[in-house]
Structures are given as C-alpha cells and as structure tokens.
Amino acid sequence: MEVIEINGNDTTSLEPNNIDVQIRFHEKMSTSMTYDLFFTQYLLPNRPCVFQSGITDKWPCAQKWRINNAPNFKQLKKLYGDCQVPVANCKVKYYNAQLKNTMTIEKFMDYWQEYKNKNYPGDMPVLYLKDWHCLRDNPNSLIYQVPKFFASDWLNEYYLAHSDLSDDYMFVYMGPKGSWTPLHVDVFKSYSWSANIVGKKRWLLFPPGEENNLYDAYGHLPYDINFSEDNNSVFNHCKNSLEIIQGPGEIVFVPSGWHHQVWNLEDTISINHNWINGCNILDIWKELKKALSAVMKEIEDCCNMDNWLTHCQVVLKASHGMDYSQFYDFISFIIENRLNTINKGTSYTSFDTWQLGINHILFDLCRAKLVLNKLINDVKEKDVYDIVFHGNRPEDLVDRVETKLKNM
C-alpha cells in the first residue's frame, strides 16, 4: 500500500494560496509526478492541470466499456442493462440546467447506437447520461481505482462511511458527440476530476471571480457560453478563460470555484468525482456561509414567524445540499478519524488503496480545526448554537485537536 505524503516541517501551517492565476494554456502533467508536487503546485494554489494518458489504462472499465476506441454498447447493456440512470436532454433547457429524466442503460444504449448510426441527425434528441452513481448502484463491481493525486477526499470519505445517507459524489457520464453541460460551478465549490475512458471533450474554464464578467444585466450567468446574447462583450472582458481539449485516457483537474462548460467532441465516457479536502475546505465553508446569508435575505420577510432560524437551515439544506448541522457532522467526522489514527498508531487508508502520511494527517487536523472555529464563531453570532450543535460542545473537540497538535 503506497503512502501519500506532503513534505516539509511546516505543512500544518500551510494556507491555500488563491493567487491571481494568469493562465493562457493548460499544463499537461506526467503520470509520474509526485503527490507532494501536485499538492503544492496545484491543490494549494487552486490551479487546473491535465494528467496525460496512462493512469486509466489498467482500469477494468477501460477494458470492458470500450472497443476499438469507442463505447462498447453490447457489453454495457450486458453489465448494467436494467440499471435506471439519469439522462439529460441537451436540447431542452430547464431553468438554468437541462431537463432530466430516467431510463434504463439498455434503452439509452439503443438510443445512442441509433443516433450514431444515423450520423447524429439534427431531428433526434441529444441525450446525455449524467451523474450516474454507478459504484453505489453496483457495489460489487470493479470499475476503476482512484488516482493517488485525488486520494485525500473528505467528501466521499464521509458519505461512504454514512450508508444511511445513500449518497456519494462519484459519477459516470456517458454521451454521444454533441452532448454538453451548461456553464456551472461544481457543488459546494468543490474540486472535481474527470477521467476520459473513451472520447474527447472540450472544456472552457474561468478562474474564481472571472464569472463576475459573465453576468448579464439581470445578474444571471449565461446558460450556454457559446450563445450568449452579448457573446463578444463577454469574451472581451474575460482575460483568463482557459480552453482544454481532453483526449482519451487524460484526466482534468478542475479547482474550487472555477466555472466551466464542457462539450463532448466525440462519443465519450468519463469517470467524475467531486471532492473536498484540507486545501479547499475554507472555500467550502465560505460558500456555505454565503449560501445561508442568501437564504436569510430571501425569506427575511418571515423573520417574525416561530422557528424562523430553523426554517432557514431547512431551506439551506434544500437549496445548497448541506446545512450547518451536517457541515458540523462532516468536519467532526474528519477530525475524529484523524485523531483515532494518531491515537491508535494505525494508518488511515483512502479508497482501500492509499495511506495518508503523518504530515498529511496533521495538515488535515489543522485545517479542519481552523474551519470548525469559524463555524463556532458564526453560529454564536447568528444565535443558532443549539439548532446547529444539538447539545454537543464543538469547543471540546477543538481543545482535543489543539492538545494533540501541541504534543506531536
């Protein structure tokens, strides 16, 4: 089992460096790059990169899901034919996304084969299988191995340990040439990585803050960056947009808060994860706090109703995907895992493959403690301590972390 570690004696005090990223091209990284280099040069500075092909070569899905550099429709139907999957119609806008329905893999593959055989005609719908929880739905299926660069994944660590939530942020995407995803930023402002098993994608990315140049007069972001009503003006004001052409076997790393739009240039299958760790947890917290402020402002006319502050948390959970109580549960879970690892003298293993080194564990503790303190202070300011912590005293957990760090 390989250990992933970050070097140096001061790693516990490292702060994310949200630098002004003046990127005119994307960087293709060798698959032999060390984890520590990726951590210091890309995770902490929040910079995108592309890993060259090679990592995915031995993945079972790379062997079973493709044939002659194209999707293996027959095998996919055989393996997963009865699975119900979410499918978007790329020609039908639904609010600021695409209209989604469910269908079986068998039915989707039949559509895809027909669409391809007819040479992608304009009078047929453009369907795109998105956000399929393939591993969750097929727990005994060997599909891929999470690369070491993405092994520090607090988000999926938390969800995989909480089977009662019946959720994760590990997805499969499959779509024909011409399918696409509208301009968006990833859930919670998380990181994401996307590995092409088959096909080629075009990405257009915008660094954090650059989206401010994309809003229209009504404060809305464009649904499709290619067809903005004032397209020329949009691009004239975007100095740092970044285009990536992702080939088969390559993996794109999308940093926190980077808006992006993606097109499938060929029939494409990809593995996608959203993830959070110590490098971007402060951004995740800021986004959650911002989301609650927006909720409180939106329903402030109801502030005199009973349990208004509790209702704000309910709306936050529905709109953002996580409320303050779950965020506390998430952060405390990570802290307890890291403390147990140190106290028991054992190792923490990620995705049954990668072992976190001691410097990494201490970094995680330090970053989680920082954000927990910010949560405590904000909860006290908003007078929702009992609503969020439900009788727990998070200050005690902070004290335990501080004691452990002092004694290391």
Secondary structure by P-SEA (a helix, b strand, c coil): ccccccccccccccccccccccccbbbbbbccccaaaaaacccccbbbbbbccccccccccccccccccccaaaaaaaacccbbbbbbccccccccccbbbbbcaaaaaaaaaaaaaacccccccccccccccccccccccccccccccccccaaaaaaaacccccccccbbbbbccccccccccccccbbbbbbbccbbbbbbbbcccccccccccccccccccccccaaaaaaaaccbbbbbbccccbbbbbcccccccccccccccbbbbbbcccccaaaaaaaaaaaaaaaaaaccccccccaaaaaaaaaaaaaccccaaaaaaaaaaaaaaaaaaaaacbbbbccccccccaaaaaaaaaaaaaaaaaaaaaaaaacccccccccccaaaaaaaaaaaaaac
